[in-house]
Structures are given as structure tokens and as C-alpha cells.
Amino acid sequence: MTASAAPPPVVSPRRAAVAFILFTVLLDVVALGIIIPVLPALVVEFMDGDTPRAAGIYGLFGTVWALMQFLFSPVIGGLSDRFGRRPVVLISNFGLALAYLVTALAPNLIWFFVGRVISGVTASSISAATAYITDVTPPEKRAGAFGLIGVAFGFGFVMGPVVGGLLGHIDLRLPFWVAVGLSLTNALYGLFVLPESLAPERRQKFSWRRANPVGALVLLRSHPELAGLSLVHFLYTLAHNVLPSVFVLYASYRYGWDQRTIGLTMGASGIAMIVVQGVLVKPAVALFGERAALIGGLCCAVFGFSIYGLAPNGTWFWLGIPILALWGLYGPSSQGLMTRRVSPSEQGQLQGALSSIMGITGMIGPGLFTLTFAFFIGPGRTMPVPGAPFLVTAALVAAAALLAWRVTRPK
């Protein structure tokens, strides 16, 4: 082949594709973040201000949402391996728009429940986005690319909760209408702009044996290190449920914060996460390696959650934000290690399996943390311990750090 006939370089298309998918993730997370400050408040409103009962109902809704993720994420991952990532992202975002619309119009808890079910079924574009990044990024650069997804998450959770808190201060349902608009914008963006990342020759036949939750999890046993890291991921995702499950209720109960203060605090957390994943992940992995970055991130989370649980006032809570933000070193490093252990045609299945783990922990976590919170602030408690869910979380992450140290030791 002559020089003039050589194929064009792949760097620019790869960068463009990453930019497309990061924008998709950004809009998706902004839509999700907008509703976070008001979602528990709406449940409390439906329960006539009874916070302990509302905590239990909110935990049940979180469990149902996670059950939908557990059942449908492997199917969606398998479909993305068969038909490509693009259609999965599009269907997901149109479905999320419908879910937010139902929730915005919900006249009672039953319709509110229906909206959460639809959201759980269709909230899959993040997994597809992760597989997309894997498709277009060499293995040695994936930790940095996954860090960029973390940056998109961070920006989304900076803008989303802040805007949601301010809008919720006006009307509790207004953030849901904005989320409808963002999800539709995201879907239309993908419809006209987002290219496909999975080449036809790298696709595999869809199989219900692999697409069911149990079959998808079998992939995680294909390599000893992958199996061990999947257990670490289980503890990590279980711990991660504490913030969406009880933070709003906890901050309102212990510190008397309103939706605006809660939104601004979540925005500050997002900024800290952006700094970690946008600035620190790549040099940390280059300097210390993925293993050290993974374990270091988990150890920082232990200290951060301990501060959250013990903080006697809002000032001490805010001091824990930059420490907990270093937890962001874990995700990109873990993803980088795990994606090396499966073939290109199995990346969607891997993300589906990891989403199934998230679904399992999502079924456990909301109930665990909300019931822990309700138990330790319930009637008859002479010494309430509202920070108990965060202290339980610190113990879970400490176990994850010890396990990660063991399974990633050089042989």
C-alpha cells in the first residue's frame, strides 16, 4: 500500500468519539443529579412529614430501582455486544425522559413507584458509555479515560444537585420537569450526533444464557483476579448506596439543612471529585500504578465516611468532603484492571455483570442504610446516633481495601 493510500490516523476519531460519549454522560448525570435533593423530600411530603416512615418507604423505592437494574442490565449489556452501544444509549435516554415525566406528574406514591420502576429499567446508558470508552481506548490508557467519565459525573453532580436544590426551593416537582427536558435533549443529541463504537466484526451473538443476571456474573469467575476484584466492587457499590439513600434525610435531620444547602454541599462534593478524577487519576496511576491507586482510594474513603458519621456540625462534615473525594481513585483503576481480563467482544457483558452487582447491592443498600438511620433516630432513643449509616459504610470500605490488597498482590 502506498503512502498516499494509507488509512487516516485513528487518534482524532477516537478523541471525537470520547467527547461525544462524555457529553452524553454529562447530560444524563445532570438530569439524575437535579432530582436528588428533592426525591426524598417528596416522599416525606407524601408521608405527611413522618421522616422515619418516609426513610423506610424511600429505601423500598431504592431497592425496587436496583432490582430493575439487576434484572435488565445484563440484557442491555448483551444487546449492546450484539447490536452496538448507540441504540442502547438512545433507548435508555428516551426511557429516562418518560420515567421523569411520570414522576413529575405522580399524584400519589403508586405513580411515584411506577416512575422509579421505569427509571430502573432504562437507566443503563452509563454502563453502555463505559463499554463505549473501552471500545475506543487502548488498554494502557483506559484508567485515564475512565477518569474522564468520572469528571463528567463530577460536573453533572456539581450542576445537577445545585440546580435541583435551587429549583426545589421553588417547587419540589420543578426539577423533574427539567430532568425530562435534559433527557430528551440527550436522546436527540445521540440520535443525530453519536457514532457507533463497536465494529460489526467485534460483535457476538446474543445469548439469554449470558444475558440473565446469573449467566452474566459467571464471566466474573473467568479469571482469579477478576473474581476477587468483583467482590471488592460488590463492597464498593454497597457502600456507595449510603449517600443517595440517607444523605438528604441525614443532613436535614442532624444539621437542619434545606434543599438549597444540601444542593450546594453536593455541588462542592462534585467539584472535589472533578479535581480528583480529572487531575489526579492519570498522574497517580502513572506514578504508583493501578493497584496502589485503587487501594489508596479505598483507604481515603474509610476516613471520609468516618468523618461524615462523627461530624457534630456542618463545618466538620464539609471538612470530610476533600478526603472522601479521593475515593475517586478507585473506580478508574478498578475498571482499568478488570477490562484487561476480558475480550473486546465481552466488554458489554462485563459492564452488564458489574451493573448486576450494582443492582444486587442496590437492593440491599437502600434498605440497610435507611433502616439503620431510622433505627438509630427512632422513638425511645436517649442517645440518637444519626451518623450510624456512615460508620457502617466505613467498615464496609475497610473490608474492601483489605480484600483489594490481597487479590491484587503480585504472584
GUTOR-244275 format. One record per residue (C-alpha): x, y, z; residue number from 1; residue in one letter. Coordinates in nm, 2 decimals. Layout:
! residues N
((X,Y,Z),NUM,A)
...
This chain:
! residues 411
((0.00,0.00,0.00),1,M)
((0.14,0.34,-0.09),2,T)
((0.18,0.63,0.15),3,A)
((-0.10,0.82,-0.02),4,S)
((-0.34,0.52,0.02),5,A)
((-0.27,0.48,0.39),6,A)
((-0.57,0.49,0.61),7,P)
((-0.63,0.81,0.81),8,P)
((-0.49,0.82,1.17),9,P)
((-0.74,0.70,1.44),10,V)
((-0.64,0.95,1.71),11,V)
((-0.89,1.22,1.60),12,S)
((-1.19,0.99,1.56),13,P)
((-1.12,0.83,1.89),14,R)
((-1.10,1.17,2.07),15,R)
((-1.42,1.28,1.90),16,A)
((-1.60,0.97,2.00),17,A)
((-1.49,1.00,2.36),18,V)
((-1.60,1.37,2.36),19,A)
((-1.95,1.26,2.22),20,F)
((-2.00,0.99,2.49),21,I)
((-1.87,1.22,2.77),22,L)
((-2.13,1.48,2.67),23,F)
((-2.39,1.21,2.68),24,T)
((-2.29,1.10,3.03),25,V)
((-2.28,1.47,3.14),26,L)
((-2.64,1.54,3.04),27,L)
((-2.75,1.21,3.18),28,D)
((-2.59,1.27,3.52),29,V)
((-2.72,1.63,3.53),30,V)
((-3.07,1.50,3.49),31,A)
((-3.01,1.24,3.76),32,L)
((-2.85,1.49,3.99),33,G)
((-3.12,1.75,3.96),34,I)
((-3.38,1.52,4.13),35,I)
((-3.15,1.40,4.42),36,I)
((-3.22,1.69,4.66),37,P)
((-3.59,1.67,4.61),38,V)
((-3.67,1.30,4.57),39,L)
((-3.66,1.21,4.95),40,P)
((-3.84,1.54,5.03),41,A)
((-4.13,1.44,4.80),42,L)
((-4.16,1.10,4.98),43,V)
((-4.16,1.29,5.32),44,V)
((-4.44,1.51,5.18),45,E)
((-4.64,1.21,5.07),46,F)
((-4.60,1.07,5.42),47,M)
((-4.72,1.39,5.58),48,D)
((-4.38,1.48,5.73),49,G)
((-4.31,1.15,5.91),50,D)
((-3.94,1.12,5.85),51,T)
((-3.87,0.77,6.00),52,P)
((-4.16,0.62,5.79),53,R)
((-4.05,0.81,5.48),54,A)
((-3.70,0.67,5.52),55,A)
((-3.84,0.32,5.51),56,G)
((-4.05,0.39,5.20),57,I)
((-3.76,0.57,5.03),58,Y)
((-3.54,0.27,5.10),59,G)
((-3.80,0.04,4.94),60,L)
((-3.82,0.25,4.63),61,F)
((-3.44,0.24,4.61),62,G)
((-3.45,-0.14,4.64),63,T)
((-3.70,-0.17,4.36),64,V)
((-3.50,0.06,4.13),65,W)
((-3.19,-0.16,4.20),66,A)
((-3.39,-0.48,4.13),67,L)
((-3.48,-0.35,3.79),68,M)
((-3.11,-0.28,3.73),69,Q)
((-3.02,-0.63,3.84),70,F)
((-3.27,-0.79,3.61),71,L)
((-3.22,-0.57,3.30),72,F)
((-2.86,-0.46,3.30),73,S)
((-2.72,-0.80,3.17),74,P)
((-2.98,-0.80,2.90),75,V)
((-2.89,-0.45,2.79),76,I)
((-2.52,-0.53,2.81),77,G)
((-2.57,-0.84,2.59),78,G)
((-2.78,-0.64,2.34),79,L)
((-2.50,-0.37,2.32),80,S)
((-2.25,-0.65,2.24),81,D)
((-2.48,-0.78,1.97),82,R)
((-2.63,-0.46,1.82),83,F)
((-2.38,-0.19,1.93),84,G)
((-2.37,0.08,2.21),85,R)
((-2.55,0.36,2.02),86,R)
((-2.91,0.21,2.02),87,P)
((-2.88,0.12,2.39),88,V)
((-2.79,0.48,2.48),89,V)
((-3.08,0.62,2.27),90,L)
((-3.34,0.38,2.41),91,I)
((-3.21,0.45,2.77),92,S)
((-3.24,0.82,2.74),93,N)
((-3.59,0.82,2.59),94,F)
((-3.69,0.59,2.86),95,G)
((-3.55,0.81,3.13),96,L)
((-3.74,1.10,3.00),97,A)
((-4.06,0.90,3.03),98,L)
((-3.97,0.80,3.39),99,A)
((-3.91,1.16,3.50),100,Y)
((-4.24,1.27,3.33),101,L)
((-4.43,1.00,3.52),102,V)
((-4.27,1.11,3.85),103,T)
((-4.33,1.48,3.79),104,A)
((-4.70,1.41,3.74),105,L)
((-4.73,1.15,4.01),106,A)
((-5.04,1.23,4.23),107,P)
((-4.96,0.96,4.48),108,N)
((-4.70,0.70,4.59),109,L)
((-4.82,0.44,4.35),110,I)
((-4.75,0.65,4.04),111,W)
((-4.42,0.77,4.21),112,F)
((-4.34,0.40,4.24),113,F)
((-4.42,0.34,3.87),114,V)
((-4.18,0.62,3.77),115,G)
((-3.90,0.47,3.97),116,R)
((-3.96,0.13,3.81),117,V)
((-3.93,0.27,3.46),118,I)
((-3.62,0.46,3.56),119,S)
((-3.46,0.14,3.70),120,G)
((-3.53,-0.04,3.37),121,V)
((-3.39,0.23,3.14),122,T)
((-3.11,0.38,3.35),123,A)
((-2.85,0.19,3.16),124,S)
((-2.66,0.44,2.95),125,S)
((-2.38,0.48,3.20),126,I)
((-2.29,0.11,3.15),127,S)
((-2.31,0.14,2.78),128,A)
((-2.09,0.45,2.80),129,A)
((-1.83,0.26,2.99),130,T)
((-1.83,-0.01,2.73),131,A)
((-1.81,0.26,2.46),132,Y)
((-1.50,0.41,2.62),133,I)
((-1.35,0.06,2.64),134,T)
((-1.42,0.01,2.26),135,D)
((-1.23,0.32,2.15),136,V)
((-0.94,0.33,2.41),137,T)
((-0.62,0.11,2.43),138,P)
((-0.59,-0.09,2.75),139,P)
((-0.30,0.11,2.88),140,E)
((-0.50,0.43,2.86),141,K)
((-0.83,0.31,2.99),142,R)
((-0.78,0.43,3.36),143,A)
((-0.73,0.78,3.23),144,G)
((-1.03,0.76,3.00),145,A)
((-1.25,0.62,3.28),146,F)
((-1.13,0.91,3.49),147,G)
((-1.28,1.14,3.22),148,L)
((-1.61,0.96,3.28),149,I)
((-1.56,1.05,3.65),150,G)
((-1.51,1.41,3.55),151,V)
((-1.84,1.41,3.36),152,A)
((-2.00,1.26,3.66),153,F)
((-1.85,1.53,3.88),154,G)
((-1.96,1.81,3.66),155,F)
((-2.31,1.65,3.64),156,G)
((-2.33,1.62,4.02),157,F)
((-2.20,1.98,4.06),158,V)
((-2.46,2.13,3.83),159,M)
((-2.74,1.88,3.89),160,G)
((-2.78,1.90,4.27),161,P)
((-2.71,2.27,4.29),162,V)
((-2.98,2.35,4.02),163,V)
((-3.21,2.09,4.17),164,G)
((-3.17,2.24,4.52),165,G)
((-3.25,2.59,4.39),166,L)
((-3.54,2.47,4.18),167,L)
((-3.67,2.25,4.46),168,G)
((-3.67,2.56,4.68),169,H)
((-3.93,2.70,4.44),170,I)
((-4.13,2.38,4.38),171,D)
((-4.04,2.02,4.46),172,L)
((-4.16,1.89,4.12),173,R)
((-3.99,2.15,3.91),174,L)
((-3.66,1.96,3.90),175,P)
((-3.83,1.66,3.74),176,F)
((-3.96,1.87,3.45),177,W)
((-3.61,2.00,3.39),178,V)
((-3.48,1.64,3.40),179,A)
((-3.74,1.55,3.13),180,V)
((-3.60,1.82,2.91),181,G)
((-3.24,1.72,2.97),182,L)
((-3.31,1.35,2.90),183,S)
((-3.49,1.43,2.57),184,L)
((-3.20,1.67,2.47),185,T)
((-2.96,1.39,2.55),186,N)
((-3.16,1.14,2.34),187,A)
((-3.18,1.38,2.04),188,L)
((-2.81,1.46,2.07),189,Y)
((-2.73,1.09,2.04),190,G)
((-2.98,1.04,1.76),191,L)
((-2.82,1.29,1.53),192,F)
((-2.45,1.30,1.65),193,V)
((-2.34,1.00,1.85),194,L)
((-2.15,0.75,1.63),195,P)
((-2.13,0.37,1.69),196,E)
((-1.82,0.24,1.86),197,S)
((-1.85,-0.14,1.83),198,L)
((-1.75,-0.26,1.48),199,A)
((-1.97,-0.54,1.33),200,P)
((-1.68,-0.79,1.33),201,E)
((-1.64,-0.75,1.71),202,R)
((-2.00,-0.82,1.79),203,R)
((-2.12,-1.15,1.93),204,Q)
((-2.45,-1.34,1.91),205,K)
((-2.70,-1.25,2.18),206,F)
((-2.75,-1.53,2.43),207,S)
((-3.00,-1.55,2.71),208,W)
((-2.76,-1.78,2.89),209,R)
((-2.52,-1.49,2.92),210,R)
((-2.78,-1.21,2.94),211,A)
((-2.96,-1.33,3.25),212,N)
((-2.81,-1.20,3.58),213,P)
((-2.67,-1.53,3.69),214,V)
((-2.52,-1.60,3.35),215,G)
((-2.36,-1.26,3.33),216,A)
((-2.20,-1.30,3.67),217,L)
((-2.03,-1.62,3.55),218,V)
((-1.80,-1.40,3.34),219,L)
((-1.65,-1.26,3.66),220,L)
((-1.53,-1.60,3.76),221,R)
((-1.32,-1.64,3.44),222,S)
((-1.00,-1.51,3.60),223,H)
((-0.89,-1.52,3.97),224,P)
((-0.80,-1.15,3.99),225,E)
((-1.13,-1.06,3.81),226,L)
((-1.33,-1.27,4.06),227,A)
((-1.15,-1.10,4.36),228,G)
((-1.20,-0.76,4.22),229,L)
((-1.57,-0.83,4.16),230,S)
((-1.60,-0.89,4.53),231,L)
((-1.43,-0.56,4.60),232,V)
((-1.66,-0.40,4.36),233,H)
((-1.96,-0.55,4.55),234,F)
((-1.85,-0.39,4.88),235,L)
((-1.77,-0.07,4.70),236,Y)
((-2.11,-0.04,4.53),237,T)
((-2.28,-0.14,4.85),238,L)
((-2.10,0.14,5.04),239,A)
((-2.18,0.38,4.76),240,H)
((-2.55,0.34,4.83),241,N)
((-2.52,0.53,5.16),242,V)
((-2.51,0.88,5.00),243,L)
((-2.82,0.86,4.78),244,P)
((-3.00,0.66,5.04),245,S)
((-2.96,0.88,5.36),246,V)
((-2.76,1.19,5.29),247,F)
((-3.06,1.42,5.23),248,V)
((-3.25,1.28,5.53),249,L)
((-2.94,1.28,5.75),250,Y)
((-2.84,1.64,5.66),251,A)
((-3.20,1.76,5.72),252,S)
((-3.23,1.58,6.05),253,Y)
((-2.89,1.64,6.20),254,R)
((-2.79,1.98,6.07),255,Y)
((-3.13,2.13,5.97),256,G)
((-3.02,2.20,5.61),257,W)
((-3.28,2.29,5.35),258,D)
((-3.27,2.18,4.98),259,Q)
((-3.06,2.47,4.88),260,R)
((-2.78,2.40,5.13),261,T)
((-2.80,2.03,5.05),262,I)
((-2.77,2.10,4.68),263,G)
((-2.47,2.33,4.73),264,L)
((-2.30,2.07,4.95),265,T)
((-2.35,1.81,4.69),266,M)
((-2.21,2.05,4.44),267,G)
((-1.90,2.10,4.65),268,A)
((-1.86,1.72,4.66),269,S)
((-1.88,1.71,4.29),270,G)
((-1.61,1.98,4.24),271,I)
((-1.38,1.78,4.47),272,A)
((-1.45,1.47,4.27),273,M)
((-1.38,1.65,3.94),274,I)
((-1.04,1.76,4.07),275,V)
((-0.95,1.40,4.18),276,V)
((-1.07,1.22,3.86),277,Q)
((-0.98,1.50,3.61),278,G)
((-0.65,1.59,3.76),279,V)
((-0.51,1.33,3.99),280,L)
((-0.62,0.99,3.85),281,V)
((-0.39,0.99,3.54),282,K)
((-0.07,1.10,3.72),283,P)
((-0.15,0.88,4.03),284,A)
((-0.18,0.57,3.81),285,V)
((0.13,0.66,3.61),286,A)
((0.33,0.72,3.93),287,L)
((0.20,0.45,4.16),288,F)
((0.02,0.21,3.93),289,G)
((-0.34,0.10,3.92),290,E)
((-0.31,-0.13,4.23),291,R)
((-0.18,0.14,4.46),292,A)
((-0.43,0.40,4.33),293,A)
((-0.72,0.15,4.39),294,L)
((-0.62,0.07,4.75),295,I)
((-0.53,0.43,4.83),296,G)
((-0.87,0.55,4.71),297,G)
((-1.05,0.29,4.93),298,L)
((-0.84,0.39,5.24),299,C)
((-0.93,0.76,5.19),300,C)
((-1.30,0.66,5.18),301,A)
((-1.27,0.49,5.52),302,V)
((-1.15,0.82,5.67),303,F)
((-1.40,1.03,5.48),304,G)
((-1.71,0.82,5.58),305,F)
((-1.59,0.82,5.94),306,S)
((-1.58,1.19,5.94),307,I)
((-1.93,1.21,5.79),308,Y)
((-2.07,0.98,6.06),309,G)
((-1.90,1.15,6.35),310,L)
((-1.93,1.52,6.24),311,A)
((-2.11,1.71,6.52),312,P)
((-2.19,2.00,6.28),313,N)
((-2.20,2.10,5.92),314,G)
((-1.85,2.25,5.93),315,T)
((-1.69,1.92,6.03),316,W)
((-1.90,1.74,5.77),317,F)
((-1.76,1.98,5.50),318,W)
((-1.41,1.90,5.61),319,L)
((-1.46,1.54,5.51),320,G)
((-1.55,1.63,5.15),321,I)
((-1.20,1.65,5.01),322,P)
((-1.09,1.34,5.19),323,I)
((-1.38,1.13,5.07),324,L)
((-1.33,1.27,4.71),325,A)
((-1.00,1.08,4.69),326,L)
((-1.22,0.77,4.68),327,W)
((-1.24,0.87,4.31),328,G)
((-0.91,0.70,4.26),329,L)
((-1.07,0.36,4.30),330,Y)
((-1.32,0.35,4.01),331,G)
((-1.09,0.42,3.71),332,P)
((-0.82,0.20,3.85),333,S)
((-1.05,-0.09,3.91),334,S)
((-1.21,-0.06,3.57),335,Q)
((-0.87,-0.05,3.40),336,G)
((-0.77,-0.37,3.57),337,L)
((-1.09,-0.56,3.50),338,M)
((-1.13,-0.47,3.14),339,T)
((-0.78,-0.62,3.07),340,R)
((-0.92,-0.96,3.18),341,R)
((-1.19,-1.00,2.91),342,V)
((-1.20,-0.99,2.53),343,S)
((-1.32,-0.69,2.32),344,P)
((-1.64,-0.87,2.23),345,S)
((-1.72,-0.93,2.61),346,E)
((-1.68,-0.57,2.73),347,Q)
((-2.06,-0.51,2.72),348,G)
((-2.12,-0.83,2.91),349,Q)
((-1.86,-0.72,3.17),350,L)
((-2.03,-0.39,3.22),351,Q)
((-2.36,-0.57,3.24),352,G)
((-2.22,-0.80,3.50),353,A)
((-2.08,-0.51,3.70),354,L)
((-2.42,-0.34,3.67),355,S)
((-2.58,-0.65,3.80),356,S)
((-2.35,-0.63,4.11),357,I)
((-2.47,-0.27,4.14),358,M)
((-2.83,-0.39,4.12),359,G)
((-2.77,-0.65,4.39),360,I)
((-2.61,-0.40,4.62),361,T)
((-2.88,-0.15,4.53),362,G)
((-3.14,-0.40,4.65),363,M)
((-2.95,-0.43,4.98),364,I)
((-2.81,-0.09,5.04),365,G)
((-3.11,0.14,5.05),366,P)
((-3.29,-0.08,5.30),367,G)
((-2.97,-0.14,5.50),368,L)
((-2.88,0.23,5.53),369,F)
((-3.23,0.38,5.56),370,T)
((-3.34,0.13,5.82),371,L)
((-3.01,0.18,6.01),372,T)
((-3.08,0.55,6.01),373,F)
((-3.44,0.51,6.12),374,A)
((-3.34,0.26,6.39),375,F)
((-3.08,0.49,6.55),376,F)
((-3.30,0.80,6.55),377,I)
((-3.63,0.62,6.63),378,G)
((-3.85,0.68,6.93),379,P)
((-3.71,0.60,7.27),380,G)
((-3.35,0.66,7.18),381,R)
((-3.20,0.85,7.46),382,T)
((-2.88,0.90,7.26),383,M)
((-2.96,0.90,6.89),384,P)
((-2.67,0.81,6.65),385,V)
((-2.78,0.96,6.32),386,P)
((-2.43,0.90,6.17),387,G)
((-2.46,0.52,6.21),388,A)
((-2.51,0.45,5.84),389,P)
((-2.18,0.63,5.75),390,F)
((-1.99,0.44,6.02),391,L)
((-2.13,0.11,5.88),392,V)
((-2.01,0.22,5.54),393,T)
((-1.66,0.30,5.67),394,A)
((-1.64,-0.06,5.80),395,A)
((-1.75,-0.20,5.46),396,L)
((-1.49,0.00,5.27),397,V)
((-1.22,-0.10,5.51),398,A)
((-1.31,-0.47,5.43),399,A)
((-1.29,-0.38,5.06),400,A)
((-0.95,-0.23,5.10),401,A)
((-0.81,-0.54,5.27),402,L)
((-0.96,-0.77,5.01),403,L)
((-0.82,-0.55,4.72),404,A)
((-0.48,-0.56,4.88),405,W)
((-0.49,-0.94,4.89),406,R)
((-0.63,-1.02,4.54),407,V)
((-0.41,-0.78,4.35),408,T)
((-0.08,-0.89,4.51),409,R)
((0.19,-0.98,4.25),410,P)
((0.21,-1.35,4.22),411,K)
